[in-house]
């Protein structure tokens, strides 16, 4: 049994050595695994950075032509807007000129209408004054005729006047009829 115990002790020592070697190998393998994991992690991070960089470059390359086209389109839109603004400015100036011309035309038409109205009123007033003068003369003649007898003497017109009538100083052919004088007997 001593042999057995010594063999078991040898075996236990040998197993302990083997376990220590296995533990050291496992620790070494774990350290190697950690180093490999760290290396893989660093490579993954580096790969991520490369992917990000490559993705940014790809996006940049893809967008550069579109950005150029967008900038060109914006420039063209600006040019079109500038052209439209200039055209609107010209049209506003033309409309403003037309409005001035229409205003002047309207003022001219109003002035002509006013002059025509004033002229027509003056013409009507002048005619009315002439009619009033003729009516006054006609009234004076009618009043004078009330004091004169006009008749026909053997087919010839004749006027019967009172004797000694005064003559009109401006024309001797006319005898002034005195309406206030008493009427005497008529001569045959």
C-alpha positions as CSV (number, residue, x, y, z in Angstrom):
1,X,0.0,0.0,0.0
2,X,2.9,2.1,0.4
3,X,3.6,1.6,-3.2
4,X,0.1,2.5,-3.9
5,X,0.3,5.7,-1.9
6,X,3.7,6.6,-3.3
7,X,2.4,5.9,-6.8
8,X,-0.7,7.9,-6.0
9,X,1.5,10.7,-4.7
10,X,3.6,10.6,-7.8
11,X,0.5,10.4,-9.9
12,X,-1.0,13.3,-7.9
13,X,2.2,15.3,-8.3
14,X,2.3,14.4,-12.0
15,X,-1.4,15.4,-12.3
16,X,-0.7,18.6,-10.4
17,X,2.1,19.4,-12.8
18,X,-0.1,18.5,-15.7
19,X,-2.9,20.7,-14.2
20,X,-0.5,23.5,-13.6
21,X,0.8,23.2,-17.2
22,X,-2.8,23.0,-18.5
23,X,-3.7,26.1,-16.4
24,X,-0.6,27.9,-17.7
25,X,-1.5,26.8,-21.2
26,X,-5.0,28.0,-20.7
27,X,-3.8,31.3,-19.3
28,X,-1.5,31.7,-22.2
29,X,-4.2,30.7,-24.6
30,X,-6.6,33.2,-22.8
31,X,-3.9,35.9,-23.1
32,X,-3.4,35.0,-26.8
33,X,-7.2,35.0,-27.2
34,X,-7.3,38.5,-25.6
35,X,-4.6,39.7,-27.8
36,X,-6.3,38.3,-30.9
37,X,-9.6,39.7,-29.7
38,X,-8.0,43.1,-29.2
39,X,-6.3,42.9,-32.6
40,X,-9.7,41.9,-34.1
41,X,-11.4,44.7,-32.3
42,X,-8.8,47.2,-33.5
43,X,-9.1,45.8,-37.0
44,X,-12.9,46.0,-36.8
45,X,-12.6,49.7,-35.6
46,X,-10.1,50.4,-38.4
47,X,-12.4,48.6,-40.9
48,X,-15.4,50.7,-39.6
49,X,-13.4,53.9,-40.1
50,X,-12.4,52.8,-43.6
51,X,-16.0,51.9,-44.3
52,X,-17.2,55.3,-43.0
53,X,-14.5,57.1,-45.0
54,X,-15.3,55.1,-48.1
55,X,-19.1,55.7,-47.6
56,X,-18.5,59.4,-47.2
57,X,-16.3,59.5,-50.3
58,X,-18.9,57.5,-52.2
59,X,-21.7,59.9,-51.1
60,X,-19.5,62.9,-51.9
61,X,-18.7,61.5,-55.4
62,X,-22.3,60.7,-56.0
63,X,-23.5,64.1,-54.8
64,X,-20.9,66.3,-56.5
65,X,-22.5,66.1,-60.0
66,X,-26.0,66.5,-58.4
67,X,-24.8,69.5,-56.4
68,X,-23.3,71.0,-59.5
69,X,-26.5,70.4,-61.3
70,X,-28.5,71.9,-58.4
71,X,-26.2,74.9,-58.2
72,X,-26.6,75.4,-62.0
73,X,-30.4,75.0,-61.7
74,X,-30.5,77.5,-58.9
75,X,-28.4,79.9,-61.0
76,X,-30.7,79.5,-64.0
77,X,-33.7,80.1,-61.8
78,X,-32.1,83.2,-60.5
79,X,-31.4,84.4,-64.0
80,X,-35.0,83.7,-65.0
81,X,-36.3,85.5,-61.9
82,X,-34.0,88.5,-62.8
83,X,-35.4,88.5,-66.3
84,X,-39.0,88.3,-65.1
85,X,-38.3,91.1,-62.6
86,X,-36.8,93.3,-65.4
87,X,-39.8,92.5,-67.7
88,X,-42.2,93.4,-64.9
89,X,-40.3,96.6,-64.4
90,X,-40.6,97.5,-68.1
91,X,-44.3,96.6,-68.1
92,X,-44.9,98.7,-65.0
93,X,-43.1,101.7,-66.7
94,X,-45.2,101.1,-69.9
95,X,-48.4,100.9,-67.8
96,X,-47.4,104.0,-65.9
97,X,-46.8,105.9,-69.2
98,X,-50.2,104.7,-70.6
99,X,-51.9,105.8,-67.4
100,X,-50.3,109.3,-67.7
101,X,-51.4,109.5,-71.3
102,X,-54.9,108.4,-70.4
103,X,-54.9,111.0,-67.6
104,X,-53.8,113.7,-70.0
105,X,-56.3,112.6,-72.6
106,X,-59.1,112.6,-70.0
107,X,-58.0,116.1,-68.8
108,X,-57.9,117.3,-72.4
109,X,-61.3,115.8,-73.1
110,X,-62.7,117.5,-70.0
111,X,-61.1,120.8,-71.0
112,X,-62.6,120.5,-74.5
113,X,-66.0,119.6,-73.1
114,X,-65.8,122.6,-70.7
115,X,-64.9,125.0,-73.5
116,X,-67.7,123.5,-75.7
117,X,-70.2,123.9,-72.8
118,X,-69.0,127.5,-72.2
119,X,-69.2,128.3,-75.9
120,X,-72.7,126.7,-76.3
121,X,-73.8,128.6,-73.2
122,X,-72.4,131.9,-74.5
123,X,-74.0,131.2,-77.9
124,X,-77.4,130.5,-76.3
125,X,-77.0,133.6,-74.0
126,X,-76.1,135.8,-77.0
127,X,-79.1,134.5,-78.9
128,X,-81.4,135.1,-75.9
129,X,-80.0,138.7,-75.6
130,X,-80.6,139.3,-79.3
131,X,-84.1,138.0,-78.9
132,X,-84.7,140.1,-75.9
133,X,-83.5,143.2,-77.8
134,X,-85.7,142.3,-80.8
135,X,-88.6,141.7,-78.4
136,X,-87.9,145.1,-76.8
137,X,-87.8,146.8,-80.2
138,X,-90.9,144.9,-81.3
139,X,-92.7,146.0,-78.1
140,X,-91.6,149.6,-78.8
141,X,-92.9,149.3,-82.4
142,X,-96.2,147.7,-81.2
143,X,-96.6,150.5,-78.7
144,X,-95.9,153.1,-81.4
145,X,-98.3,151.4,-83.7
146,X,-101.0,151.7,-81.1
147,X,-100.8,155.5,-81.7
148,X,-100.7,155.4,-85.5
149,X,-103.4,154.3,-87.9
150,X,-102.1,152.4,-90.9
151,X,-104.6,151.9,-93.6
152,X,-104.9,151.7,-97.4
153,X,-105.6,154.8,-99.4
154,X,-106.8,153.8,-102.9
155,X,-104.6,150.7,-102.7
156,X,-101.6,152.6,-101.5
157,X,-100.5,152.2,-97.8
158,X,-100.9,155.4,-95.8
159,X,-100.4,156.4,-92.2
160,X,-102.6,158.8,-90.4
161,X,-100.6,161.1,-88.0
162,X,-101.5,164.0,-86.0
163,X,-100.5,167.4,-87.5
164,X,-97.3,169.1,-86.3
165,X,-95.5,166.1,-85.1
166,X,-91.9,166.6,-84.2
167,X,-89.3,165.0,-86.5
168,X,-86.6,162.6,-85.3
169,X,-83.3,164.4,-85.2
170,X,-81.3,161.5,-86.5
171,X,-83.4,161.1,-89.7
172,X,-85.9,163.7,-91.0
173,X,-87.9,161.1,-92.8
174,X,-89.4,159.9,-89.6
175,X,-91.9,161.8,-87.6
176,X,-91.9,161.4,-83.8
177,X,-95.3,160.3,-82.6
178,X,-96.2,161.9,-79.3
179,X,-98.4,159.3,-77.6
180,X,-99.2,161.8,-74.8
181,X,-100.8,164.3,-77.2
182,X,-104.6,164.3,-77.3
183,X,-106.0,162.7,-80.5
184,X,-107.9,165.0,-82.6
185,X,-110.3,164.3,-85.4
186,X,-108.8,162.3,-88.2
187,X,-108.2,164.0,-91.5
188,X,-109.8,162.5,-94.6
